[in-house]
């Protein structure tokens, strides 16, 4: 799991939560598993979104590909993989 903690603004849940909640059943979106609120050290309310764990993000994939190019290896992401990310 991964937790994204942000400061809560206002009395309503965030738009991020609302969008992710609507996309909960989409196979191409990281699954949001839960939401909970806590207090930060300075007493402000924090919103905590709990996500399924992904071993890499898109930036890491791009950086790995660039590194391969510098090493003289294939520096392209297969088109099927790109299509999958775009979905």
Secondary structure as GFF3:
##gff-version 3
##sequence-region A 1 87
A	DSSP	beta_strand	2	7	.	.	.	ID=ss1
A	DSSP	alpha_helix	15	22	.	.	.	ID=ss2
A	DSSP	beta_strand	32	39	.	.	.	ID=ss3
A	DSSP	beta_strand	45	51	.	.	.	ID=ss4
A	DSSP	alpha_helix	58	70	.	.	.	ID=ss5
A	DSSP	alpha_helix	79	86	.	.	.	ID=ss6
###
